[in-house]
Every structure is written in structure tokens, then in C-alpha cells.
Amino acid sequence: MQSPVHSLPSLFKQLGLPDDPISIERFVAVHSPLKPELHLADAFFWTDSQKAFLRDEILDDADWAEVVDELNLMLRRSRDMNA
């Protein structure tokens, strides 16, 4: 059985965040870059339930892990690279 493939907009929807392309771009621009030593789920801007979801998906290498990794990489790029 094949695991579902989730998109970045579906991850934002799962996290209860606006999931349109402009909102996603704005979120990444506002919250990046994350410090290299900071785990994605430990960032200050997540709610407790969002932190738990992100942490669990990565630790369990679950269905959402690939797109959570994608978001993690996006948030680690410098703002200059996002421009």
C-alpha cells in the first residue's frame, strides 16, 4: 500500500493556517530564517498542537514527514534567497 503524498498547501491546512500560495509565501518570509540549531517544531510561532504534530510526523517518519521536511528547508533559507 502506497503512502499518501501531501502538498505544502495541505500541510498548512492541517496546521490550521491559511493555505493559499500568497499566505504560504508570506509565512515563510516572516518566519525565516530559522537558526540552524533550532528544531522546526521548537520554533516560537507554533501552537502546542502544531508543535506536537510536526514533531510526531518527523519522529515517526509518517505520511506528512516529507512535506514537513520541505517546510523546514524553506524556513532555513535566508530572506535574501527568498527575494
Sequence and secondary structure as in RCSB ss.txt:
>XXXX:A:sequence
MQSPVHSLPSLFKQLGLPDDPISIERFVAVHSPLKPELHLADAFFWTDSQKAFLRDEILDDADWAEVVDELNLML
RRSRDMNA
>XXXX:A:secstr
       HHHHHHHTTS  SHHHHHHHHHHH    TTS GGG TTS HHHHHHHHHHHHTT TTHHHHHHHHHHH
HS HHHH 
